[in-house]
């Protein structure tokens, strides 16, 4: 069996999560350390700590709400506008990915890892990014460190503001 070394991930192992991770990070002022990318009036954007691909972002309402039907019209509008804005920023940051997966998982059985706080996933996609590692080895290879990805996306956001 081959080993894929990722020692920088060890800081996340064995730390039980208490409370809502989105609310905790939103209420902190340490955006870079918490991978918070952008804050709007009613929503905010955070990088996925365990991304499916480089640039995997999560957009969540600031209010702790678990279902899309509970959003106000203003929250729903900003959630969608923020999604649109982040797709533009990701295109700039990553040189026009070939596509994007954008979606919401409502409820644990639908795949929501944090079912109590609604969030939209944006995953940039490239031709060939689901190679043999994911298909045969059940392993993803993320080719860029999170801090480097963070800086690229922040720079792209500044270009679009």
Order of alpha helices (4+ residues) and beta strands (2+ residues): alpha-alpha-beta-beta-beta-alpha-beta-beta-alpha-alpha
